[in-house]
Amino acid sequence: MINAAATESVADLAELRVRLWRELVLATQDHQHEWRRPVLATTCAEDGPQARTVVLREVDDRARALLVYADTR
């Protein structure tokens, strides 16, 4: 479930950024978090659109990087 603080109104974009990254970190720690398993999608001329559910494993706020795992199937 999303942290209640994340649903409060946000005064500026800097505060929004802080809250979003905080929520992403929480998603790596809470296996039931709604953001734990996002869907990533791509498209290409040969294969068309493809979507895959991934698992959010690590978040690096400073590098603005997310580490996700995907099943090979």
mmCIF file of the N, C-alpha and C atoms, coordinates in Angstrom:
data_MODEL
# 
_entry.id   MODEL 
# 
loop_
_atom_site.group_PDB 
_atom_site.id 
_atom_site.type_symbol 
_atom_site.label_atom_id 
_atom_site.label_alt_id 
_atom_site.label_comp_id 
_atom_site.label_asym_id 
_atom_site.label_entity_id 
_atom_site.label_seq_id 
_atom_site.pdbx_PDB_ins_code 
_atom_site.Cartn_x 
_atom_site.Cartn_y 
_atom_site.Cartn_z 
_atom_site.occupancy 
_atom_site.B_iso_or_equiv 
_atom_site.pdbx_formal_charge 
_atom_site.auth_seq_id 
_atom_site.auth_comp_id 
_atom_site.auth_asym_id 
_atom_site.auth_atom_id 
_atom_site.pdbx_PDB_model_num 
ATOM 1   N N  . MET A 1 1  ? 0.839  -1.181  0.000   1.00 0.00 ? 1  MET A N  1 
ATOM 2   C CA . MET A 1 1  ? 0.000  0.000   0.000   1.00 0.00 ? 1  MET A CA 1 
ATOM 3   C C  . MET A 1 1  ? 0.880  1.239   0.000   1.00 0.00 ? 1  MET A C  1 
ATOM 4   N N  . ILE A 1 2  ? 0.441  2.253   -0.696  1.00 0.00 ? 2  ILE A N  1 
ATOM 5   C CA . ILE A 1 2  ? 1.207  3.497   -0.788  1.00 0.00 ? 2  ILE A CA 1 
ATOM 6   C C  . ILE A 1 2  ? 1.184  4.216   0.545   1.00 0.00 ? 2  ILE A C  1 
ATOM 7   N N  . ASN A 1 3  ? 2.340  4.720   0.923   1.00 0.00 ? 3  ASN A N  1 
ATOM 8   C CA . ASN A 1 3  ? 2.501  5.490   2.140   1.00 0.00 ? 3  ASN A CA 1 
ATOM 9   C C  . ASN A 1 3  ? 1.539  6.680   2.114   1.00 0.00 ? 3  ASN A C  1 
ATOM 10  N N  . ALA A 1 4  ? 0.854  6.933   3.213   1.00 0.00 ? 4  ALA A N  1 
ATOM 11  C CA . ALA A 1 4  ? -0.125 8.025   3.287   1.00 0.00 ? 4  ALA A CA 1 
ATOM 12  C C  . ALA A 1 4  ? 0.506  9.372   2.954   1.00 0.00 ? 4  ALA A C  1 
ATOM 13  N N  . ALA A 1 5  ? 1.776  9.558   3.322   1.00 0.00 ? 5  ALA A N  1 
ATOM 14  C CA . ALA A 1 5  ? 2.448  10.828  3.037   1.00 0.00 ? 5  ALA A CA 1 
ATOM 15  C C  . ALA A 1 5  ? 2.569  11.063  1.537   1.00 0.00 ? 5  ALA A C  1 
ATOM 16  N N  . ALA A 1 6  ? 2.617  10.008  0.760   1.00 0.00 ? 6  ALA A N  1 
ATOM 17  C CA . ALA A 1 6  ? 2.767  10.142  -0.683  1.00 0.00 ? 6  ALA A CA 1 
ATOM 18  C C  . ALA A 1 6  ? 1.499  10.658  -1.349  1.00 0.00 ? 6  ALA A C  1 
ATOM 19  N N  . THR A 1 7  ? 0.359  10.538  -0.699  1.00 0.00 ? 7  THR A N  1 
ATOM 20  C CA . THR A 1 7  ? -0.895 10.979  -1.301  1.00 0.00 ? 7  THR A CA 1 
ATOM 21  C C  . THR A 1 7  ? -1.285 12.397  -0.904  1.00 0.00 ? 7  THR A C  1 
ATOM 22  N N  . GLU A 1 8  ? -0.548 13.007  -0.001  1.00 0.00 ? 8  GLU A N  1 
ATOM 23  C CA . GLU A 1 8  ? -0.833 14.392  0.389   1.00 0.00 ? 8  GLU A CA 1 
ATOM 24  C C  . GLU A 1 8  ? -0.464 15.331  -0.756  1.00 0.00 ? 8  GLU A C  1 
ATOM 25  N N  . SER A 1 9  ? -1.056 16.519  -0.767  1.00 0.00 ? 9  SER A N  1 
ATOM 26  C CA . SER A 1 9  ? -0.727 17.471  -1.824  1.00 0.00 ? 9  SER A CA 1 
ATOM 27  C C  . SER A 1 9  ? 0.732  17.904  -1.695  1.00 0.00 ? 9  SER A C  1 
ATOM 28  N N  . VAL A 1 10 ? 1.321  18.187  -2.832  1.00 0.00 ? 10 VAL A N  1 
ATOM 29  C CA . VAL A 1 10 ? 2.737  18.540  -2.893  1.00 0.00 ? 10 VAL A CA 1 
ATOM 30  C C  . VAL A 1 10 ? 2.855  19.992  -3.318  1.00 0.00 ? 10 VAL A C  1 
ATOM 31  N N  . ALA A 1 11 ? 3.658  20.754  -2.584  1.00 0.00 ? 11 ALA A N  1 
ATOM 32  C CA . ALA A 1 11 ? 3.790  22.185  -2.831  1.00 0.00 ? 11 ALA A CA 1 
ATOM 33  C C  . ALA A 1 11 ? 4.676  22.496  -4.038  1.00 0.00 ? 11 ALA A C  1 
ATOM 34  N N  . ASP A 1 12 ? 5.705  21.691  -4.283  1.00 0.00 ? 12 ASP A N  1 
ATOM 35  C CA . ASP A 1 12 ? 6.600  21.984  -5.398  1.00 0.00 ? 12 ASP A CA 1 
ATOM 36  C C  . ASP A 1 12 ? 7.196  20.701  -5.974  1.00 0.00 ? 12 ASP A C  1 
ATOM 37  N N  . LEU A 1 13 ? 7.834  20.839  -7.118  1.00 0.00 ? 13 LEU A N  1 
ATOM 38  C CA . LEU A 1 13 ? 8.389  19.670  -7.800  1.00 0.00 ? 13 LEU A CA 1 
ATOM 39  C C  . LEU A 1 13 ? 9.528  19.019  -7.031  1.00 0.00 ? 13 LEU A C  1 
ATOM 40  N N  . ALA A 1 14 ? 10.316 19.804  -6.311  1.00 0.00 ? 14 ALA A N  1 
ATOM 41  C CA . ALA A 1 14 ? 11.414 19.232  -5.531  1.00 0.00 ? 14 ALA A CA 1 
ATOM 42  C C  . ALA A 1 14 ? 10.877 18.297  -4.456  1.00 0.00 ? 14 ALA A C  1 
ATOM 43  N N  . GLU A 1 15 ? 9.817  18.702  -3.796  1.00 0.00 ? 15 GLU A N  1 
ATOM 44  C CA . GLU A 1 15 ? 9.206  17.857  -2.778  1.00 0.00 ? 15 GLU A CA 1 
ATOM 45  C C  . GLU A 1 15 ? 8.589  16.612  -3.420  1.00 0.00 ? 15 GLU A C  1 
ATOM 46  N N  . LEU A 1 16 ? 8.003  16.751  -4.573  1.00 0.00 ? 16 LEU A N  1 
ATOM 47  C CA . LEU A 1 16 ? 7.435  15.611  -5.286  1.00 0.00 ? 16 LEU A CA 1 
ATOM 48  C C  . LEU A 1 16 ? 8.525  14.589  -5.610  1.00 0.00 ? 16 LEU A C  1 
ATOM 49  N N  . ARG A 1 17 ? 9.668  15.070  -6.090  1.00 0.00 ? 17 ARG A N  1 
ATOM 50  C CA . ARG A 1 17 ? 10.791 14.185  -6.404  1.00 0.00 ? 17 ARG A CA 1 
ATOM 51  C C  . ARG A 1 17 ? 11.227 13.406  -5.173  1.00 0.00 ? 17 ARG A C  1 
ATOM 52  N N  . VAL A 1 18 ? 11.364 14.091  -4.050  1.00 0.00 ? 18 VAL A N  1 
ATOM 53  C CA . VAL A 1 18 ? 11.772 13.438  -2.810  1.00 0.00 ? 18 VAL A CA 1 
ATOM 54  C C  . VAL A 1 18 ? 10.768 12.358  -2.426  1.00 0.00 ? 18 VAL A C  1 
ATOM 55  N N  . ARG A 1 19 ? 9.500  12.676  -2.501  1.00 0.00 ? 19 ARG A N  1 
ATOM 56  C CA . ARG A 1 19 ? 8.461  11.707  -2.118  1.00 0.00 ? 19 ARG A CA 1 
ATOM 57  C C  . ARG A 1 19 ? 8.419  10.507  -3.057  1.00 0.00 ? 19 ARG A C  1 
ATOM 58  N N  . LEU A 1 20 ? 8.554  10.754  -4.348  1.00 0.00 ? 20 LEU A N  1 
ATOM 59  C CA . LEU A 1 20 ? 8.529  9.652   -5.307  1.00 0.00 ? 20 LEU A CA 1 
ATOM 60  C C  . LEU A 1 20 ? 9.690  8.689   -5.093  1.00 0.00 ? 20 LEU A C  1 
ATOM 61  N N  . TRP A 1 21 ? 10.885 9.225   -4.923  1.00 0.00 ? 21 TRP A N  1 
ATOM 62  C CA . TRP A 1 21 ? 12.036 8.355   -4.702  1.00 0.00 ? 21 TRP A CA 1 
ATOM 63  C C  . TRP A 1 21 ? 11.940 7.640   -3.361  1.00 0.00 ? 21 TRP A C  1 
ATOM 64  N N  . ARG A 1 22 ? 11.399 8.298   -2.353  1.00 0.00 ? 22 ARG A N  1 
ATOM 65  C CA . ARG A 1 22 ? 11.185 7.636   -1.061  1.00 0.00 ? 22 ARG A CA 1 
ATOM 66  C C  . ARG A 1 22 ? 10.229 6.463   -1.227  1.00 0.00 ? 22 ARG A C  1 
ATOM 67  N N  . GLU A 1 23 ? 9.189  6.653   -2.000  1.00 0.00 ? 23 GLU A N  1 
ATOM 68  C CA . GLU A 1 23 ? 8.207  5.585   -2.235  1.00 0.00 ? 23 GLU A CA 1 
ATOM 69  C C  . GLU A 1 23 ? 8.833  4.436   -3.023  1.00 0.00 ? 23 GLU A C  1 
ATOM 70  N N  . LEU A 1 24 ? 9.689  4.761   -3.976  1.00 0.00 ? 24 LEU A N  1 
ATOM 71  C CA . LEU A 1 24 ? 10.389 3.710   -4.718  1.00 0.00 ? 24 LEU A CA 1 
ATOM 72  C C  . LEU A 1 24 ? 11.287 2.888   -3.802  1.00 0.00 ? 24 LEU A C  1 
ATOM 73  N N  . VAL A 1 25 ? 11.972 3.549   -2.881  1.00 0.00 ? 25 VAL A N  1 
ATOM 74  C CA . VAL A 1 25 ? 12.804 2.821   -1.910  1.00 0.00 ? 25 VAL A CA 1 
ATOM 75  C C  . VAL A 1 25 ? 11.928 1.900   -1.064  1.00 0.00 ? 25 VAL A C  1 
ATOM 76  N N  . LEU A 1 26 ? 10.798 2.393   -0.603  1.00 0.00 ? 26 LEU A N  1 
ATOM 77  C CA . LEU A 1 26 ? 9.885  1.561   0.182   1.00 0.00 ? 26 LEU A CA 1 
ATOM 78  C C  . LEU A 1 26 ? 9.426  0.339   -0.608  1.00 0.00 ? 26 LEU A C  1 
ATOM 79  N N  . ALA A 1 27 ? 9.235  0.513   -1.908  1.00 0.00 ? 27 ALA A N  1 
ATOM 80  C CA . ALA A 1 27 ? 8.790  -0.601  -2.745  1.00 0.00 ? 27 ALA A CA 1 
ATOM 81  C C  . ALA A 1 27 ? 9.830  -1.715  -2.815  1.00 0.00 ? 27 ALA A C  1 
ATOM 82  N N  . THR A 1 28 ? 11.104 -1.375  -2.673  1.00 0.00 ? 28 THR A N  1 
ATOM 83  C CA . THR A 1 28 ? 12.136 -2.412  -2.679  1.00 0.00 ? 28 THR A CA 1 
ATOM 84  C C  . THR A 1 28 ? 12.156 -3.193  -1.371  1.00 0.00 ? 28 THR A C  1 
ATOM 85  N N  . GLN A 1 29 ? 11.612 -2.626  -0.318  1.00 0.00 ? 29 GLN A N  1 
ATOM 86  C CA . GLN A 1 29 ? 11.638 -3.252  1.003   1.00 0.00 ? 29 GLN A CA 1 
ATOM 87  C C  . GLN A 1 29 ? 10.355 -3.985  1.348   1.00 0.00 ? 29 GLN A C  1 
ATOM 88  N N  . ASP A 1 30 ? 9.248  -3.573  0.768   1.00 0.00 ? 30 ASP A N  1 
ATOM 89  C CA . ASP A 1 30 ? 7.929  -4.138  1.081   1.00 0.00 ? 30 ASP A CA 1 
ATOM 90  C C  . ASP A 1 30 ? 7.444  -4.962  -0.112  1.00 0.00 ? 30 ASP A C  1 
ATOM 91  N N  . HIS A 1 31 ? 7.409  -6.277  0.046   1.00 0.00 ? 31 HIS A N  1 
ATOM 92  C CA . HIS A 1 31 ? 7.022  -7.166  -1.053  1.00 0.00 ? 31 HIS A CA 1 
ATOM 93  C C  . HIS A 1 31 ? 5.568  -6.993  -1.481  1.00 0.00 ? 31 HIS A C  1 
ATOM 94  N N  . GLN A 1 32 ? 4.745  -6.349  -0.674  1.00 0.00 ? 32 GLN A N  1 
ATOM 95  C CA . GLN A 1 32 ? 3.340  -6.119  -1.020  1.00 0.00 ? 32 GLN A CA 1 
ATOM 96  C C  . GLN A 1 32 ? 3.080  -4.717  -1.564  1.00 0.00 ? 32 GLN A C  1 
ATOM 97  N N  . HIS A 1 33 ? 4.114  -3.909  -1.649  1.00 0.00 ? 33 HIS A N  1 
ATOM 98  C CA . HIS A 1 33 ? 3.971  -2.527  -2.125  1.00 0.00 ? 33 HIS A CA 1 
ATOM 99  C C  . HIS A 1 33 ? 3.453  -2.515  -3.561  1.00 0.00 ? 33 HIS A C  1 
ATOM 100 N N  . GLU A 1 34 ? 2.555  -1.602  -3.876  1.00 0.00 ? 34 GLU A N  1 
ATOM 101 C CA . GLU A 1 34 ? 1.950  -1.515  -5.205  1.00 0.00 ? 34 GLU A CA 1 
ATOM 102 C C  . GLU A 1 34 ? 2.955  -1.194  -6.312  1.00 0.00 ? 34 GLU A C  1 
ATOM 103 N N  . TRP A 1 35 ? 4.064  -0.593  -5.963  1.00 0.00 ? 35 TRP A N  1 
ATOM 104 C CA . TRP A 1 35 ? 5.062  -0.226  -6.960  1.00 0.00 ? 35 TRP A CA 1 
ATOM 105 C C  . TRP A 1 35 ? 6.148  -1.291  -7.104  1.00 0.00 ? 35 TRP A C  1 
ATOM 106 N N  . ARG A 1 36 ? 6.068  -2.377  -6.406  1.00 0.00 ? 36 ARG A N  1 
ATOM 107 C CA . ARG A 1 36 ? 7.104  -3.420  -6.400  1.00 0.00 ? 36 ARG A CA 1 
ATOM 108 C C  . ARG A 1 36 ? 7.230  -4.114  -7.763  1.00 0.00 ? 36 ARG A C  1 
ATOM 109 N N  . ARG A 1 37 ? 6.115  -4.289  -8.464  1.00 0.00 ? 37 ARG A N  1 
ATOM 110 C CA . ARG A 1 37 ? 6.111  -5.028  -9.725  1.00 0.00 ? 37 ARG A CA 1 
ATOM 111 C C  . ARG A 1 37 ? 5.533  -4.175  -10.862 1.00 0.00 ? 37 ARG A C  1 
ATOM 112 N N  . PRO A 1 38 ? 6.317  -3.224  -11.372 1.00 0.00 ? 38 PRO A N  1 
ATOM 113 C CA . PRO A 1 38 ? 5.815  -2.408  -12.486 1.00 0.00 ? 38 PRO A CA 1 
ATOM 114 C C  . PRO A 1 38 ? 5.878  -3.176  -13.802 1.00 0.00 ? 38 PRO A C  1 
ATOM 115 N N  . VAL A 1 39 ? 5.231  -2.642  -14.812 1.00 0.00 ? 39 VAL A N  1 
ATOM 116 C CA . VAL A 1 39 ? 5.277  -3.211  -16.155 1.00 0.00 ? 39 VAL A CA 1 
ATOM 117 C C  . VAL A 1 39 ? 6.089  -2.260  -17.038 1.00 0.00 ? 39 VAL A C  1 
ATOM 118 N N  . LEU A 1 40 ? 7.094  -2.814  -17.718 1.00 0.00 ? 40 LEU A N  1 
ATOM 119 C CA . LEU A 1 40 ? 7.877  -2.037  -18.670 1.00 0.00 ? 40 LEU A CA 1 
ATOM 120 C C  . LEU A 1 40 ? 7.490  -2.484  -20.068 1.00 0.00 ? 40 LEU A C  1 
ATOM 121 N N  . ALA A 1 41 ? 7.370  -1.545  -20.975 1.00 0.00 ? 41 ALA A N  1 
ATOM 122 C CA . ALA A 1 41 ? 6.959  -1.869  -22.339 1.00 0.00 ? 41 ALA A CA 1 
ATOM 123 C C  . ALA A 1 41 ? 7.910  -1.237  -23.347 1.00 0.00 ? 41 ALA A C  1 
ATOM 124 N N  . THR A 1 42 ? 8.093  -1.952  -24.455 1.00 0.00 ? 42 THR A N  1 
ATOM 125 C CA . THR A 1 42 ? 8.897  -1.464  -25.566 1.00 0.00 ? 42 THR A CA 1 
ATOM 126 C C  . THR A 1 42 ? 8.141  -1.753  -26.854 1.00 0.00 ? 42 THR A C  1 
ATOM 127 N N  . THR A 1 43 ? 8.616  -1.166  -27.930 1.00 0.00 ? 43 THR A N  1 
ATOM 128 C CA . THR A 1 43 ? 8.039  -1.467  -29.237 1.00 0.00 ? 43 THR A CA 1 
ATOM 129 C C  . THR A 1 43 ? 9.151  -1.406  -30.276 1.00 0.00 ? 43 THR A C  1 
ATOM 130 N N  . CYS A 1 44 ? 9.031  -2.236  -31.284 1.00 0.00 ? 44 CYS A N  1 
ATOM 131 C CA . CYS A 1 44 ? 9.977  -2.189  -32.403 1.00 0.00 ? 44 CYS A CA 1 
ATOM 132 C C  . CYS A 1 44 ? 9.235  -2.605  -33.673 1.00 0.00 ? 44 CYS A C  1 
ATOM 133 N N  . ALA A 1 45 ? 9.789  -2.247  -34.821 1.00 0.00 ? 45 ALA A N  1 
ATOM 134 C CA . ALA A 1 45 ? 9.129  -2.500  -36.102 1.00 0.00 ? 45 ALA A CA 1 
ATOM 135 C C  . ALA A 1 45 ? 8.954  -3.997  -36.372 1.00 0.00 ? 45 ALA A C  1 
ATOM 136 N N  . GLU A 1 46 ? 9.923  -4.806  -35.968 1.00 0.00 ? 46 GLU A N  1 
ATOM 137 C CA . GLU A 1 46 ? 9.857  -6.242  -36.252 1.00 0.00 ? 46 GLU A CA 1 
ATOM 138 C C  . GLU A 1 46 ? 8.866  -6.987  -35.362 1.00 0.00 ? 46 GLU A C  1 
ATOM 139 N N  . ASP A 1 47 ? 8.892  -6.718  -34.066 1.00 0.00 ? 47 ASP A N  1 
ATOM 140 C CA . ASP A 1 47 ? 8.095  -7.495  -33.104 1.00 0.00 ? 47 ASP A CA 1 
ATOM 141 C C  . ASP A 1 47 ? 6.882  -6.755  -32.556 1.00 0.00 ? 47 ASP A C  1 
ATOM 142 N N  . GLY A 1 48 ? 6.774  -5.469  -32.857 1.00 0.00 ? 48 GLY A N  1 
ATOM 143 C CA . GLY A 1 48 ? 5.657  -4.694  -32.325 1.00 0.00 ? 48 GLY A CA 1 
ATOM 144 C C  . GLY A 1 48 ? 5.822  -4.440  -30.827 1.00 0.00 ? 48 GLY A C  1 
ATOM 145 N N  . PRO A 1 49 ? 4.737  -4.098  -30.150 1.00 0.00 ? 49 PRO A N  1 
ATOM 146 C CA . PRO A 1 49 ? 4.823  -3.791  -28.725 1.00 0.00 ? 49 PRO A CA 1 
ATOM 147 C C  . PRO A 1 49 ? 4.978  -5.065  -27.883 1.00 0.00 ? 49 PRO A C  1 
ATOM 148 N N  . GLN A 1 50 ? 5.750  -4.947  -26.823 1.00 0.00 ? 50 GLN A N  1 
ATOM 149 C CA . GLN A 1 50 ? 5.916  -6.037  -25.870 1.00 0.00 ? 50 GLN A CA 1 
ATOM 150 C C  . GLN A 1 50 ? 5.950  -5.431  -24.473 1.00 0.00 ? 50 GLN A C  1 
ATOM 151 N N  . ALA A 1 51 ? 5.305  -6.098  -23.535 1.00 0.00 ? 51 ALA A N  1 
ATOM 152 C CA . ALA A 1 51 ? 5.276  -5.625  -22.139 1.00 0.00 ? 51 ALA A CA 1 
ATOM 153 C C  . ALA A 1 51 ? 5.707  -6.767  -21.238 1.00 0.00 ? 51 ALA A C  1 
ATOM 154 N N  . ARG A 1 52 ? 6.375  -6.411  -20.168 1.00 0.00 ? 52 ARG A N  1 
ATOM 155 C CA . ARG A 1 52 ? 6.883  -7.401  -19.230 1.00 0.00 ? 52 ARG A CA 1 
ATOM 156 C C  . ARG A 1 52 ? 6.775  -6.857  -17.814 1.00 0.00 ? 52 ARG A C  1 
ATOM 157 N N  . THR A 1 53 ? 6.283  -7.694  -16.925 1.00 0.00 ? 53 THR A N  1 
ATOM 158 C CA . THR A 1 53 ? 6.278  -7.341  -15.509 1.00 0.00 ? 53 THR A CA 1 
ATOM 159 C C  . THR A 1 53 ? 7.673  -7.586  -14.960 1.00 0.00 ? 53 THR A C  1 
ATOM 160 N N  . VAL A 1 54 ? 8.203  -6.612  -14.240 1.00 0.00 ? 54 VAL A N  1 
ATOM 161 C CA . VAL A 1 54 ? 9.530  -6.730  -13.630 1.00 0.00 ? 54 VAL A CA 1 
ATOM 162 C C  . VAL A 1 54 ? 9.389  -6.554  -12.130 1.00 0.00 ? 54 VAL A C  1 
ATOM 163 N N  . VAL A 1 55 ? 10.452 -6.867  -11.406 1.00 0.00 ? 55 VAL A N  1 
ATOM 164 C CA . VAL A 1 55 ? 10.462 -6.703  -9.957  1.00 0.00 ? 55 VAL A CA 1 
ATOM 165 C C  . VAL A 1 55 ? 11.488 -5.635  -9.608  1.00 0.00 ? 55 VAL A C  1 
ATOM 166 N N  . LEU A 1 56 ? 11.050 -4.615  -8.887  1.00 0.00 ? 56 LEU A N  1 
ATOM 167 C CA . LEU A 1 56 ? 11.942 -3.539  -8.454  1.00 0.00 ? 56 LEU A CA 1 
ATOM 168 C C  . LEU A 1 56 ? 12.793 -4.047  -7.297  1.00 0.00 ? 56 LEU A C  1 
ATOM 169 N N  . ARG A 1 57 ? 14.111 -4.092  -7.480  1.00 0.00 ? 57 ARG A N  1 
ATOM 170 C CA . ARG A 1 57 ? 15.011 -4.645  -6.461  1.00 0.00 ? 57 ARG A CA 1 
ATOM 171 C C  . ARG A 1 57 ? 15.840 -3.594  -5.736  1.00 0.00 ? 57 ARG A C  1 
ATOM 172 N N  . GLU A 1 58 ? 16.333 -2.602  -6.464  1.00 0.00 ? 58 GLU A N  1 
ATOM 173 C CA . GLU A 1 58 ? 17.180 -1.578  -5.836  1.00 0.00 ? 58 GLU A CA 1 
ATOM 174 C C  . GLU A 1 58 ? 16.868 -0.219  -6.440  1.00 0.00 ? 58 GLU A C  1 
ATOM 175 N N  . VAL A 1 59 ? 17.075 0.807   -5.633  1.00 0.00 ? 59 VAL A N  1 
ATOM 176 C CA . VAL A 1 59 ? 16.868 2.185   -6.063  1.00 0.00 ? 59 VAL A CA 1 
ATOM 177 C C  . VAL A 1 59 ? 18.081 2.997   -5.644  1.00 0.00 ? 59 VAL A C  1 
ATOM 178 N N  . ASP A 1 60 ? 18.636 3.772   -6.566  1.00 0.00 ? 60 ASP A N  1 
ATOM 179 C CA . ASP A 1 60 ? 19.741 4.675   -6.261  1.00 0.00 ? 60 ASP A CA 1 
ATOM 180 C C  . ASP A 1 60 ? 19.273 6.087   -6.596  1.00 0.00 ? 60 ASP A C  1 
ATOM 181 N N  . ASP A 1 61 ? 18.840 6.809   -5.574  1.00 0.00 ? 61 ASP A N  1 
ATOM 182 C CA . ASP A 1 61 ? 18.297 8.153   -5.757  1.00 0.00 ? 61 ASP A CA 1 
ATOM 183 C C  . ASP A 1 61 ? 19.327 9.091   -6.374  1.00 0.00 ? 61 ASP A C  1 
ATOM 184 N N  . ARG A 1 62 ? 20.559 9.052   -5.894  1.00 0.00 ? 62 ARG A N  1 
ATOM 185 C CA . ARG A 1 62 ? 21.576 9.971   -6.390  1.00 0.00 ? 62 ARG A CA 1 
ATOM 186 C C  . ARG A 1 62 ? 21.873 9.758   -7.873  1.00 0.00 ? 62 ARG A C  1 
ATOM 187 N N  . ALA A 1 63 ? 21.937 8.509   -8.306  1.00 0.00 ? 63 ALA A N  1 
ATOM 188 C CA . ALA A 1 63 ? 22.221 8.198   -9.706  1.00 0.00 ? 63 ALA A CA 1 
ATOM 189 C C  . ALA A 1 63 ? 20.952 8.185   -10.551 1.00 0.00 ? 63 ALA A C  1 
ATOM 190 N N  . ARG A 1 64 ? 19.795 8.304   -9.919  1.00 0.00 ? 64 ARG A N  1 
ATOM 191 C CA . ARG A 1 64 ? 18.491 8.209   -10.591 1.00 0.00 ? 64 ARG A CA 1 
ATOM 192 C C  . ARG A 1 64 ? 18.402 6.885   -11.361 1.00 0.00 ? 64 ARG A C  1 
ATOM 193 N N  . ALA A 1 65 ? 18.758 5.817   -10.657 1.00 0.00 ? 65 ALA A N  1 
ATOM 194 C CA . ALA A 1 65 ? 18.799 4.497   -11.292 1.00 0.00 ? 65 ALA A CA 1 
ATOM 195 C C  . ALA A 1 65 ? 17.903 3.509   -10.544 1.00 0.00 ? 65 ALA A C  1 
ATOM 196 N N  . LEU A 1 66 ? 17.251 2.659   -11.321 1.00 0.00 ? 66 LEU A N  1 
ATOM 197 C CA . LEU A 1 66 ? 16.436 1.586   -10.771 1.00 0.00 ? 66 LEU A CA 1 
ATOM 198 C C  . LEU A 1 66 ? 17.016 0.264   -11.252 1.00 0.00 ? 66 LEU A C  1 
ATOM 199 N N  . LEU A 1 67 ? 17.118 -0.709  -10.372 1.00 0.00 ? 67 LEU A N  1 
ATOM 200 C CA . LEU A 1 67 ? 17.533 -2.047  -10.748 1.00 0.00 ? 67 LEU A CA 1 
ATOM 201 C C  . LEU A 1 67 ? 16.295 -2.929  -10.690 1.00 0.00 ? 67 LEU A C  1 
ATOM 202 N N  . VAL A 1 68 ? 15.949 -3.508  -11.841 1.00 0.00 ? 68 VAL A N  1 
ATOM 203 C CA . VAL A 1 68 ? 14.778 -4.373  -11.912 1.00 0.00 ? 68 VAL A CA 1 
ATOM 204 C C  . VAL A 1 68 ? 15.202 -5.742  -12.414 1.00 0.00 ? 68 VAL A C  1 
ATOM 205 N N  . TYR A 1 69 ? 14.488 -6.772  -11.964 1.00 0.00 ? 69 TYR A N  1 
ATOM 206 C CA . TYR A 1 69 ? 14.719 -8.135  -12.430 1.00 0.00 ? 69 TYR A CA 1 
ATOM 207 C C  . TYR A 1 69 ? 13.532 -8.552  -13.276 1.00 0.00 ? 69 TYR A C  1 
ATOM 208 N N  . ALA A 1 70 ? 13.812 -9.350  -14.296 1.00 0.00 ? 70 ALA A N  1 
ATOM 209 C CA . ALA A 1 70 ? 12.769 -9.894  -15.146 1.00 0.00 ? 70 ALA A CA 1 
ATOM 210 C C  . ALA A 1 70 ? 12.984 -11.394 -15.303 1.00 0.00 ? 70 ALA A C  1 
ATOM 211 N N  . ASP A 1 71 ? 11.914 -12.111 -15.450 1.00 0.00 ? 71 ASP A N  1 
ATOM 212 C CA . ASP A 1 71 ? 11.967 -13.537 -15.704 1.00 0.00 ? 71 ASP A CA 1 
ATOM 213 C C  . ASP A 1 71 ? 12.347 -13.753 -17.167 1.00 0.00 ? 71 ASP A C  1 
ATOM 214 N N  . THR A 1 72 ? 13.135 -14.762 -17.467 1.00 0.00 ? 72 THR A N  1 
ATOM 215 C CA . THR A 1 72 ? 13.573 -14.994 -18.849 1.00 0.00 ? 72 THR A CA 1 
ATOM 216 C C  . THR A 1 72 ? 12.457 -15.504 -19.735 1.00 0.00 ? 72 THR A C  1 
ATOM 217 N N  . ARG A 1 73 ? 11.353 -15.949 -19.134 1.00 0.00 ? 73 ARG A N  1 
ATOM 218 C CA . ARG A 1 73 ? 10.236 -16.406 -19.973 1.00 0.00 ? 73 ARG A CA 1 
ATOM 219 C C  . ARG A 1 73 ? 9.623  -15.233 -20.685 1.00 0.00 ? 73 ARG A C  1 
# 
